[in-house]
Amino acid sequence: MKICVTGGAGYVGSVVAEVLVAQGHDVRILDNLSTGHRDAIPAGCALVEGDVRDEAALARALDGGVEAVLHFAALSV
């Protein structure tokens, strides 16, 4: 299954992405790296660096189609 994980460079998103890759899914991560870390992205995941509020970045993340989006992008204030 093709899956986009927003916030996939953060703690929760990266753990979920790692489990999905281990299960054989094709995982693409959309993250602006403002609080996430490039090193947290599991091997085998494609990174689209950008913000979920940016239509161009979102279009790049969804390019080629995905079957599911798991949303973990957030800022706690």
N, C-alpha and C positions, 0 to 999 in steps of 0.2 A: 504494500500500500504506500502511496506517496503522501507524506505528511509534512506540513509546515508547522514548526514550533516557534512561536513568537516569544522573545525573551529567553531563547535557548542557550545564551551564554551566562545566564544567572544560575544560582544554585538549583532551584527546583526544575527549571526548564532544561538544564544540562543533564540532570539525573534522568528525567523523563526521556530526553533524546537518546541517552545511552541505552536505556532499556529498549526503546523502539528499534534502534540499530541492531541490538543483540537479537531481537526477534525477527530480523530480516527486512525491516521496513526501509524505504528510501526516504531519508529525513533531510529537510532543508530548514535552516535556522534563519530567522529574521531578528536581528538585534542591533541596536545602535551603540552598544558597548559603553553606555554611559555609566552603568553600574555593574554590568556583566564583564566577563573576562574571556578574551580570545582563547586562553589556555584551557578554559573549562569546556570548550566545545569538543564533543567526542569525535574520535577518528571516524571517518566515513560520512560525516555530515557536511553538507555544503553550507557556507555562510553567505548570507546576503546582508551586508552591513547597511543599516538604515533604520528609520523610525517607522513604527506602524501607522503614524499619522501622515506619513509622506506617501502620496498615491503612487509615485514612480517606484519607490522602494518596495511597496506592497505588490505592485505589478511584477517587479523582478522576482520577488519571492514566490509568486503564484504562477510564474511563466511556465508553460508546459503542462499546467494542470496539477492539482493536488486533490486528494480524496477527503482530507480532513485537515483542520487547523486546530492546534492546541495553543491556547492563549495564556502565556505567563508573563507578558510584558506589562510592567507596572512600576510606579514610583511610590514609595511610602513617604509621606510628608509629616 
